[in-house]
Amino acid sequence: MMNLRHFSTQARGLALAAIALLAVALVPAHAQQRTGYPNKPITLVIPSAAGGGLDVAMRHVAKRLSEEMGVTVITENKPGVNLLIGTRYVANAAPDGYTLLAMSNTFLGATVFADGAGYDPFRDFITVSSIAQGANLLLVNTSSGINSARELVERSKSAGANKLSFGSAGIGSSPHVAAQLFVKSTGTDYIDVPYKGTAPAMVDLLGGRITFLFDSVAVSLPHLKSGALRALAVTTAKRSAQLPAVPTMAEAMNLPDYNLPLFYGIAVPAKTPPDVVKTLHAALTRLTADATLREQFNVMGFELMGSESPEEYTRFLRQQLDKLKSLKN
């Protein structure tokens, strides 16, 4: 005759096992995979101050990346001149995929135009993927009476010794590089007025104390809508979706090689394992296809734009770096 006490114990064991299996089945797949990468929080280092364009954009990215990776992605601001402090910090971090760099144009520009950047963008980093691209605008004060990029050039050439001026927001920053390329491409000469960022430069443009400034769509849009500023051209190869009436520099000045997009991307320290880079790239690719994030970036004047591979993104960045080096020569 079967021992009822044994049967009861066996039944309870089977029931508990069934409950355990059901619990595992109900846990999301990404939460079950905790033996590999990632299995702890990831830090996304933003090398600029809180509240700036890069900071706002990358906080949206961190939120979505947390969902894609199944772990918390923490944002950490490490601001410094030409974004050097935060960038160097990530270059020296452990190459394990848990410290990421939010990068922009200055990631390249600082190594060309700033003395002693302290890192090499391709020796000290693996550039994982693009996140987004946007445009800078060539801006003038409406009261200047300048209605086109050609008029700006003509006025510069007729000014003689009374040179016009432009605002420069940090050596190697995208506004600085855009202005340098404009000056070199048009054969004009202006006074470069340096600022600690685009915000104080914008104040002086609105006050009529400088002649022109390159700045992002997101920052410029309120002043364009108020009528205080006029946009003469965009710095990208195609027009901005938010300002379709503003011509490209190729259209405005017949400069077909003028293409300097604002770009945001993600990099990790050199020697990060290939499988970790692959996992990160896949998550970022899914992220850049997200409709909600796309709309958030559109409002800021950016288009979400991933990369086919880390190698493809590195090729794009090398091309941008070559263009910057040609400006310094």
Secondary structure by P-SEA (a helix, b strand, c coil): cccaaaaaaaaaaaaaaaaaaaaaaacccccccccccccbbbbbbcccccccaaaaaaaaaaaaaaaaacbbbbbbbbccccaaaaaaaaaaccccccbbbbcccccccccccccccccccccccccccccbbbbbbbccccccccccaaaaaaaaaacccbbbbbbbcccccaaaaaaaaaaaaacbbbbbbbcccaaaaaaaaaaccccbbbbccccaaaaaaacccccccccccccccccccccccccccccccccccccccccccccccaaaaaaaaaaaaaaaacaaaaaaaaaacccccccccaaaaaaaaaaaaaaaaaaac
